[in-house]
């Protein structure tokens, strides 16, 4: 028979063993949790690098064929005095030349440029311009010198931003993907190419500051800030999806860009861009100076172009 002291020692030893086993189990569980968190962090970091570097990868292509669909919808009226009219949207196709930072759009199904982007310079062919019109193109410079305050969505449908936002911006926005928000969704085939889909939120200021395709100087960022203000675009994109191929090229980009033209109002400009990197250069020509009428405001530039909304699909 054990003495009381021996029994107490045995009980203490047993309790110590139980505590040690419990600590081992807790430690193992914690280690698994940390390991899983580490894997998750690693996965998101890899996905973040994939999205951030996608514009740089695409810039190695001599040119990129694109098709872009624009549409918009009102989410919240806020203090706007009247709801915007129905926005019929539009679909445009064209080419991006990463080497020159130029791009053009044609009406989908045609190859004749109707919009040309050359850095901050915007050019659009006036719809129904006659063959003998000396200046069939209208242009403006999307920089801090724009004389507009904010465009009225009741007068200028949100999809008209297609003629003001150069398509290279939508690609560079990928460098602003917020790593913690990135989710790998699955795979899809686009134009015969296998891709991986990612959903993410995007910070526009971060996209320009940390752009991987090109460097945005402070002046360029200030110029774009003015353009975004005129279009009532806020500083982030809450909803977006990107499809990346095995080489790291973006093959499809979907963005819902929030606009707030009045207090507590919200419109969503929806952009769906398909991209096909090309193995040969497709040059983008700028209209001759003598064929262009320049205007100082975005509203003057966009006014004659509304006839293109809801055009051929």
FIKE-746368 format. One line per 3 residues: number of its first residue (from 1); their letters; for each residue x, y, z of N, C-alpha, C. Coordinates in pm, whole numbers, plus 50000, padded with zeros to 5 digits. Layout:
BEGIN
NUM	A	X Y Z X Y Z X Y Z | ...
//
This chain:
BEGIN
1	XXX	50086 49881 50000 50000 50000 50000 50090 50124 50000 | 50054 50218 49907 50134 50338 49897 50109 50430 50014 | 50214 50492 50057 50199 50592 50163 50132 50715 50106
4	XXX	50071 50797 50189 50008 50920 50138 50104 51005 50056 | 50231 51007 50098 50328 51088 50023 50353 51030 49886 | 50364 50893 49879 50389 50828 49750 50269 50844 49659
7	XXX	50148 50834 49717 50026 50848 49636 50015 50990 49580 | 50051 51086 49663 50046 51226 49617 50146 51250 49506 | 50265 51185 49519 50368 51199 49415 50321 51138 49286
10	XXX	50255 51020 49294 50206 50952 49175 50098 51037 49106 | 50008 51094 49187 49901 51178 49132 49959 51300 49062 | 50060 51360 49127 50124 51477 49068 50193 51444 48937
13	XXX	50258 51325 48934 50326 51282 48812 50226 51261 48699 | 50112 51197 48735 50008 51173 48635 49953 51305 48580 | 49928 51401 48669 49875 51532 48627 49974 51603 48537
16	XXX	50102 51592 48572 50204 51654 48490 50210 51594 48351 | 50193 51460 48345 50194 51392 48216 50076 51436 48130 | 49959 51446 48193 49838 51490 48122 49856 51631 48069
19	XXX	49915 51720 48154 49938 51859 48110 50035 51864 47993 | 50139 51780 48003 50238 51778 47896 50176 51731 47766 | 50092 51626 47774 50026 51575 47653 49932 51680 47595
22	XXX	49864 51749 47686 49771 51853 47640 49848 51966 47571 | 49963 52003 47632 50044 52108 47571 50095 52067 47434 | 50133 51938 47421 50179 51890 47292 50070 51898 47187
25	XXX	49946 51860 47230 49834 51866 47135 49806 52010 47094 | 49807 52100 47196 49782 52242 47166 49891 52297 47076 | 50017 52259 47108 50130 52306 47027 50120 52256 46885
28	XXX	50080 52127 46869 50066 52071 46734 49956 52142 46658 | 49844 52169 46728 49732 52239 46663 49775 52379 46621 | 49845 52448 46712 49891 52583 46680 49987 52582 46561
31	XXX	50073 52480 46561 50168 52469 46451 50096 52448 46319 | 49991 52364 46321 49912 52341 46199 49844 52468 46152 | 49789 52542 46252 49722 52668 46218 49822 52764 46156
34	XXX	49940 52776 46220 50042 52865 46167 50089 52821 46030 | 50103 52687 46011 50145 52636 45883 50042 52668 45775 | 49913 52646 45810 49806 52676 45714 49803 52824 45681
37	XXX	49819 52908 45786 49820 53052 45763 49938 53091 45676 | 50052 53025 45701 50170 53054 45620 50149 53017 45476 | 50085 52901 45451 50055 52860 45314 49960 52957 45248
40	XXX	49855 53000 45326 49758 53094 45273 49827 53225 45237 | 49914 53273 45329 49986 53398 45303 50074 53383 45180 | 50141 53267 45172 50227 53243 45057 50148 53243 44927
43	XXX	50031 53174 44928 49947 53169 44809 49903 53309 44766 | 49862 53390 44864 49816 53525 44831 49932 53612 44783 | 50051 53588 44839 50167 53664 44795 50202 53631 44650
46	XXX	50198 53502 44618 50224 53460 44481 50119 53517 44386 | 49993 53509 44427 49885 53564 44344 49901 53715 44328 | 49943 53782 44437 49965 53926 44429 50073 53961 44329
49	XXX	50184 53887 44333 50291 53912 44236 50244 53886 44094 | 50161 53783 44077 50111 53750 43944 50029 53865 43886 | 49939 53920 43968 49856 54032 43921 49937 54159 43904
52	XXX	50024 54189 44001 50102 54312 43995 50193 54314 43874 | 50249 54199 43837 50344 54193 43727 50280 54171 43591 | 50150 54142 43588 50083 54112 43460 50098 54225 43358
55	XXX	50087 54354 43396 50106 54460 43296 50247 54457 43237 | 50347 54430 43320 50485 54424 43271 50503 54310 43172 | 50446 54194 43205 50456 54078 43115 50392 54111 42981
58	XXX	50273 54172 42984 50202 54204 42861 50279 54305 42775 | 50356 54393 42840 50429 54496 42766 50536 54437 42676 | 50572 54311 42694 50671 54247 42609 50612 54206 42474
61	XXX	50480 54210 42461 50417 54178 42333 50429 54298 42239 | 50459 54275 42111 50470 54387 42016 50342 54468 42007 | 50227 54402 42021 50099 54471 42021 49995 54378 42084
64	XXX	49880 54435 42117 49774 54358 42182 49641 54395 42117 | 49569 54295 42066 49434 54318 42014 49336 54314 42131 | 49240 54406 42131 49146 54414 42243 49003 54430 42194
67	XXX	48912 54384 42276 48769 54413 42261 48719 54452 42398 | 48651 54566 42407 48608 54618 42537 48460 54653 42533 | 48386 54604 42632 48244 54638 42648 48230 54732 42767
70	XXX	48156 54840 42748 48132 54939 42852 47981 54945 42881 | 47948 54949 43008 47808 54969 43049 47810 55036 43185 | 47694 55081 43230 47687 55143 43363 47549 55121 43422
73	XXX	47543 55134 43554 47413 55127 43622 47417 55213 43747 | 47302 55268 43780 47290 55350 43901 47268 55260 44021 | 47351 55278 44123 47338 55202 44247 47263 55283 44352
76	XXX	47298 55412 44363 47238 55495 44466 47228 55638 44414 | 47109 55698 44426 47085 55831 44371 47155 55940 44453 | 47158 55924 44585 47218 56026 44670 47150 56160 44652
79	XXX	47229 56266 44642 47170 56400 44629 47161 56446 44483 | 47178 56354 44387 47157 56393 44248 47011 56434 44229 | 46990 56542 44157 46855 56595 44141 46769 56509 44048
82	XXX	46834 56432 43960 46759 56344 43871 46843 56222 43837 | 46776 56112 43812 46846 55988 43779 46901 55996 43637 | 47019 55940 43615 47074 55939 43479 46982 55863 43384
85	XXX	46981 55906 43260 46903 55835 43159 46964 55697 43135 | 46887 55610 43073 46938 55477 43042 47066 55486 42960 | 47166 55409 43001 47294 55408 42932 47299 55285 42842
88	XXX	47294 55302 42710 47294 55187 42621 47429 55117 42611 | 47534 55181 42663 47666 55120 42659 47721 55112 42517 | 47834 55046 42503 47893 55028 42371 48002 54922 42378
91	XXX	48034 54866 42262 48141 54769 42248 48237 54819 42141 | 48365 54821 42176 48469 54869 42086 48580 54765 42075 | 48644 54760 41961 48759 54672 41944 48876 54756 41894
94	XXX	48997 54707 41915 49111 54788 41872 49243 54724 41901 | 49344 54808 41915 49482 54763 41930 49553 54851 42032 | 49637 54787 42113 49727 54858 42204 49869 54836 42157
97	XXX	49946 54945 42153 50089 54936 42122 50165 54971 42250 | 50206 54870 42329 50273 54899 42457 50402 54979 42441 | 50469 54964 42327 50596 55033 42307 50583 55183 42297
100	XXX	50472 55232 42240 50453 55376 42222 50349 55434 42317 | 50284 55349 42398 50175 55393 42486 50055 55445 42407 | 50044 55400 42283 49930 55441 42201 49829 55326 42191
103	XXX	49706 55363 42157 49601 55263 42137 49493 55326 42052 | 49412 55242 41991 49294 55294 41921 49177 55199 41939 | 49058 55255 41924 48934 55177 41921 48870 55195 41784
106	XXX	48809 55089 41737 48719 55095 41623 48585 55045 41671 | 48479 55079 41599 48349 55021 41632 48359 54871 41609 | 48309 54792 41703 48321 54647 41694 48271 54598 41559
109	XXX	48351 54512 41496 48315 54459 41365 48375 54535 41250 | 48445 54646 41282 48511 54726 41178 48658 54742 41216 | 48736 54798 41125 48878 54818 41153 48921 54964 41143
112	XXX	48826 55054 41117 48859 55196 41103 48863 55262 41240 | 48977 55317 41282 48984 55382 41413 48885 55497 41426 | 48817 55500 41540 48729 55613 41571 48774 55685 41697
115	XXX	48863 55623 41773 48921 55685 41892 49069 55649 41895 | 49154 55747 41920 49298 55722 41929 49348 55784 42059 | 49430 55708 42131 49490 55754 42256 49641 55762 42236
118	XXX	49697 55878 42265 49842 55898 42256 49886 55966 42384 | 49914 55886 42487 49942 55944 42618 49820 56017 42669 | 49837 56145 42706 49725 56227 42754 49637 56281 42642
121	XXX	49682 56270 42519 49608 56325 42405 49499 56229 42361 | 49376 56281 42353 49260 56202 42312 49210 56254 42178 | 49184 56163 42085 49132 56200 41953 49011 56112 41922
124	XXX	48905 56172 41872 48788 56095 41832 48735 56146 41698 | 48698 56052 41614 48637 56086 41485 48492 56121 41510 | 48452 56240 41468 48314 56284 41491 48219 56197 41409
127	XXX	48117 56137 41472 48024 56053 41397 47960 56130 41281 | 47944 56063 41170 47878 56120 41051 47952 56241 40992 | 48082 56251 41024 48160 56359 40962 48163 56336 40810
130	XXX	48143 56441 40734 48139 56427 40589 48278 56406 40533 | 48284 56349 40415 48413 56319 40351 48493 56445 40323 | 48425 56558 40302 48498 56681 40270 48518 56770 40393
133	XXX	48486 56717 40513 48507 56794 40635 48657 56811 40658 | 48702 56934 40671 48846 56960 40686 48898 56910 40820 | 48812 56910 40922 48855 56867 41055 48754 56766 41112
136	XXX	48763 56642 41068 48667 56541 41113 48698 56486 41253 | 48816 56520 41307 48855 56471 41439 48841 56582 41543 | 48801 56542 41665 48798 56634 41778 48894 56580 41883
139	XXX	48960 56669 41956 49059 56622 42052 49062 56710 42176 | 49117 56653 42282 49146 56729 42403 49264 56662 42472 | 49317 56729 42573 49429 56674 42650 49379 56644 42791
142	XXX	49388 56519 42830 49337 56478 42961 49442 56503 43069 | 49454 56630 43108 49551 56664 43211 49491 56768 43306 | 49575 56828 43389 49526 56921 43491 49462 57046 43432
145	XXX	49486 57071 43302 49432 57192 43240 49288 57177 43192 | 49229 57059 43209 49087 57043 43173 49005 57147 43249 | 48916 57212 43179 48839 57320 43241 48711 57270 43309
148	XXX	48682 57140 43300 48561 57086 43362 48575 57078 43514 | 48461 57075 43582 48457 57041 43724 48422 56892 43736 | 48294 56860 43724 48250 56721 43719 48146 56707 43609
151	XXX	48151 56596 43537 48051 56572 43434 47918 56534 43498 | 47810 56582 43438 47676 56551 43487 47630 56421 43421 | 47611 56312 43499 47572 56184 43438 47435 56187 43373
154	XXX	47355 56288 43405 47226 56301 43337 47245 56352 43195 | 47356 56420 43171 47384 56473 43037 47487 56389 42963 | 47578 56327 43038 47685 56247 42977 47682 56107 43038
157	XXX	47626 56008 42969 47621 55872 43024 47759 55822 43064 | 47764 55743 43170 47892 55699 43225 47977 55623 43125 | 47914 55551 43031 47990 55474 42933 48074 55562 42841
160	XXX	48045 55692 42838 48125 55783 42755 48269 55793 42805 | 48294 55743 42926 48432 55738 42977 48521 55654 42886 | 48460 55570 42803 48537 55489 42708 48623 55575 42617
163	XXX	48578 55698 42589 48650 55787 42499 48753 55874 42572 | 48760 55858 42705 48851 55940 42785 48956 55858 42859 | 48923 55735 42895 49015 55650 42970 49090 55559 42874
166	XXX	49219 55580 42858 49295 55497 42765 49300 55353 42815 | 49290 55258 42726 49280 55117 42767 49401 55065 42843 | 49519 55126 42824 49636 55084 42899 49616 55107 43049
169	XXX	49531 55202 43086 49504 55224 43228 49441 55102 43293 | 49346 55039 43222 49279 54923 43280 49378 54811 43307 | 49480 54802 43222 49585 54701 43242 49673 54740 43360
172	XXX	49713 54868 43366 49800 54913 43475 49730 54909 43610 | 49597 54914 43612 49524 54904 43739 49556 54773 43811 | 49599 54671 43737 49628 54541 43799 49743 54552 43899
175	XXX	49831 54649 43879 49942 54668 43973 49893 54722 44107 | 49766 54760 44114 49708 54807 44240 49623 54704 44309 | 49635 54577 44269 49558 54470 44333 49595 54462 44481
178	XXX	49496 54463 44568 49519 54455 44712 49537 54308 44749 | 49659 54272 44788 49696 54132 44805 49601 54056 44896 | 49561 54118 45007 49473 54049 45101 49335 54019 45046
181	XXX	49297 54086 44936 49162 54067 44880 49160 53967 44765 | 49277 53918 44723 49284 53833 44604 49236 53692 44634 | 49148 53640 44547 49099 53503 44560 49114 53433 44425
184	XXX	49175 53317 44429 49185 53234 44308 49053 53161 44291 | 48987 53183 44178 48852 53131 44158 48853 52996 44087 | 48927 52984 43979 48927 52861 43901 48996 52885 43768
187	XXX	48966 52803 43671 49028 52814 43539 48923 52833 43432 | 48965 52888 43319 48875 52909 43205 48959 52918 43079 | 48898 52883 42966 48965 52894 42837 48916 53020 42765
190	XXX	49009 53106 42727 48977 53231 42658 49054 53235 42528 | 48981 53245 42417 49043 53243 42285 49138 53124 42269 | 49096 53009 42323 49175 52888 42310 49292 52877 42405
193	XXX	49306 52972 42498 49418 52973 42592 49369 52946 42733 | 49435 52854 42804 49398 52824 42942 49441 52939 43033 | 49351 52979 43121 49380 53090 43213 49334 53055 43354
196	XXX	49387 53129 43449 49343 53120 43589 49274 53250 43626 | 49157 53237 43686 49079 53356 43724 49108 53396 43868 | 49128 53525 43888 49147 53582 44021 49045 53695 44040
199	XXX	48989 53703 44158 48904 53816 44194 48980 53901 44295 | 48962 54033 44285 49040 54121 44372 48976 54259 44378 | 49019 54335 44476 48994 54478 44481 49122 54549 44438
202	XXX	49107 54675 44391 49222 54747 44336 49225 54889 44391 | 49342 54935 44427 49363 55072 44471 49428 55149 44357 | 49362 55252 44306 49411 55322 44187 49537 55402 44215
205	XXX	49547 55464 44331 49668 55539 44364 49788 55444 44373 | 49767 55330 44438 49874 55232 44448 49911 55177 44311 | 49811 55161 44224 49838 55109 44089 49934 55200 44014
208	XXX	49913 55331 44024 50000 55426 43952 50136 55439 44019 | 50137 55438 44151 50263 55452 44224 50353 55331 44204 | 50291 55211 44201 50368 55087 44192 50354 55021 44055
211	XXX	50325 55097 43953 50305 55041 43819 50428 54963 43774 | 50406 54845 43718 50518 54761 43674 50544 54772 43525 | 50446 54818 43447 50464 54827 43302 50543 54950 43263
214	XXX	50515 55061 43330 50579 55188 43299 50584 55271 43425 | 50662 55378 43424 50670 55467 43539 50576 55585 43519 | 50491 55612 43619 50404 55728 43616 50468 55838 43701
217	XXX	50510 55945 43636 50568 56057 43709 50461 56122 43796 | 50505 56209 43888 50409 56278 43973 50315 56364 43888 | 50370 56426 43783 50285 56506 43694 50179 56419 43627
220	XXX	50217 56303 43580 50120 56213 43516 50014 56169 43615 | 50054 56143 43739 49957 56103 43840 49862 56218 43871 | 49915 56340 43876 49829 56458 43902 49732 56479 43785
223	XXX	49780 56459 43662 49693 56474 43545 49579 56372 43550 | 49612 56248 43585 49508 56145 43594 49414 56171 43710 | 49465 56226 43818 49378 56260 43931 49272 56360 43888
226	XXX	49312 56457 43805 49216 56555 43752 49112 56487 43663 | 49158 56397 43574 49065 56325 43486 48968 56242 43568 | 49019 56171 43669 48932 56090 43753 48829 56177 43825
229	XXX	48872 56295 43869 48780 56386 43939 48668 56432 43846 | 48704 56467 43723 48602 56511 43627 48501 56398 43600 | 48551 56274 43598 48464 56158 43575 48400 56107 43704
232	XXX	48430 56173 43817 48375 56135 43949 48419 55996 43993 | 48537 55953 43949 48589 55822 43987 48658 55832 44121 | 48622 55741 44212 48683 55740 44345 48818 55670 44340
235	XXX	48880 55650 44456 49018 55602 44459 49038 55453 44458 | 48931 55374 44448 48952 55230 44446 48845 55161 44364 | 48870 55034 44337 48777 54950 44263 48741 54834 44353
238	XXX	48616 54829 44398 48575 54728 44495 48554 54591 44433 | 48532 54585 44304 48501 54458 44241 48575 54444 44109 | 48653 54337 44098 48726 54314 43974 48764 54168 43961
241	XXX	48788 54126 43838 48833 53989 43811 48932 53994 43696 | 49032 53906 43704 49137 53901 43603 49165 53756 43568 | 49182 53729 43439 49217 53595 43393 49359 53602 43337
244	XXX	49451 53524 43398 49593 53528 43363 49634 53395 43299 | 49711 53403 43188 49756 53280 43124 49885 53229 43188 | 49936 53116 43138 50053 53051 43198 50178 53138 43190
247	XXX	50185 53228 43092 50302 53316 43078 50291 53441 43165 | 50174 53463 43225 50154 53581 43310 50083 53695 43242 | 50035 53673 43117 49961 53777 43046 49816 53784 43092
250	XXX	49761 53903 43113 49617 53914 43137 49541 53889 43007 | 49443 53800 43011 49365 53769 42891 49223 53823 42899 | 49180 53855 43018 49050 53919 43036 49054 53999 43165
253	XXX	48997 54118 43162 48990 54205 43279 48847 54256 43293 | 48787 54235 43408 48653 54288 43437 48664 54379 43559 | 48617 54503 43544 48625 54601 43651 48490 54669 43668
256	XXX	48454 54696 43792 48338 54780 43823 48391 54903 43897 | 48399 55013 43824 48459 55136 43877 48349 55226 43931 | 48363 55263 44059 48261 55346 44123 48278 55493 44085
259	XXX	48166 55557 44053 48163 55702 44030 48065 55764 44128 | 48101 55879 44183 48013 55948 44277 48003 56095 44239 | 47912 56127 44148 47900 56265 44100 47833 56360 44198
262	XXX	47769 56307 44303 47704 56390 44405 47712 56317 44539 | 47683 56391 44644 47695 56334 44779 47612 56208 44793 | 47679 56101 44840 47618 55970 44865 47559 55904 44740
265	XXX	47594 55955 44622 47548 55891 44499 47651 55788 44454 | 47608 55691 44376 47701 55589 44328 47653 55530 44197 | 47738 55540 44096 47718 55470 43969 47834 55373 43952
268	XXX	47808 55264 43883 47913 55169 43851 47938 55169 43701 | 48063 55199 43663 48106 55187 43525 48166 55048 43510 | 48101 54962 43432 48144 54824 43416 48224 54809 43288
271	XXX	48342 54751 43301 48434 54733 43188 48468 54586 43176 | 48456 54533 43057 48491 54393 43030 48584 54391 42909 | 48713 54366 42934 48815 54375 42829 48874 54236 42799
274	XXX	48874 54200 42671 48940 54079 42624 49069 54118 42554 | 49180 54045 42582 49311 54081 42529 49374 53962 42458 | 49434 53989 42343 49506 53887 42267 49643 53940 42229
277	XXX	49748 53900 42301 49884 53944 42264 49918 53898 42122 | 49981 53988 42046 50017 53960 41908 50168 53944 41894 | 50210 53862 41797 50353 53839 41775 50417 53942 41683
280	XXX	50334 54024 41619 50386 54129 41531 50332 54265 41575 | 50403 54369 41539 50362 54504 41578 50251 54554 41486 | 50147 54610 41547 50038 54672 41473 50041 54821 41507
283	XXX	50101 54904 41423 50122 55044 41458 49991 55121 41474 | 49994 55218 41563 49878 55304 41588 49913 55444 41540 | 49841 55494 41440 49868 55625 41382 49784 55733 41451
286	XXX	49844 55849 41469 49776 55964 41527 49723 56052 41414 | 49600 56105 41426 49546 56192 41320 49638 56311 41291 | 49640 56353 41166 49720 56469 41128 49667 56595 41197
289	XXX	49758 56681 41238 49720 56801 41314 49618 56886 41241 | 49630 56897 41108 49537 56982 41032 49397 56925 41022 | 49381 56798 41063 49248 56736 41056 49177 56734 41191
292	XXX	49235 56804 41290 49187 56796 41427 49140 56932 41478 | 49024 56932 41545 48978 57050 41618 48997 57024 41767 | 49081 57104 41831 49112 57086 41974 49016 57168 42059
295	XXX	48973 57109 42171 48884 57177 42266 48944 57163 42406 | 48913 57258 42497 48979 57258 42628 48909 57176 42737 | 48789 57127 42709 48715 57057 42814 48673 56918 42769
298	XXX	48658 56830 42866 48615 56694 42836 48471 56692 42788 | 48388 56779 42844 48247 56782 42804 48233 56823 42657 | 48312 56920 42611 48308 56960 42470 48357 56847 42380
301	XXX	48457 56776 42427 48513 56665 42351 48412 56551 42338 | 48339 56521 42446 48248 56407 42446 48113 56436 42382 | 48071 56562 42382 47936 56597 42336 47902 56539 42200
304	XXX	47985 56556 42096 47946 56504 41965 47962 56353 41950 | 48016 56287 42052 48046 56145 42040 47934 56055 42094 | 47834 56114 42155 47729 56033 42217 47651 55951 42116
307	XXX	47655 55993 41990 47586 55917 41886 47641 55776 41872 | 47761 55752 41923 47821 55619 41912 47766 55522 42017 | 47703 55572 42122 47648 55484 42224 47541 55393 42164
310	XXX	47546 55267 42204 47448 55170 42155 47462 55142 42008 | 47581 55168 41951 47604 55147 41809 47613 54999 41773 | 47667 54968 41655 47675 54829 41610 47744 54739 41710
313	X	47689 54619 41729 47744 54524 41826 47813 54411 41756
//
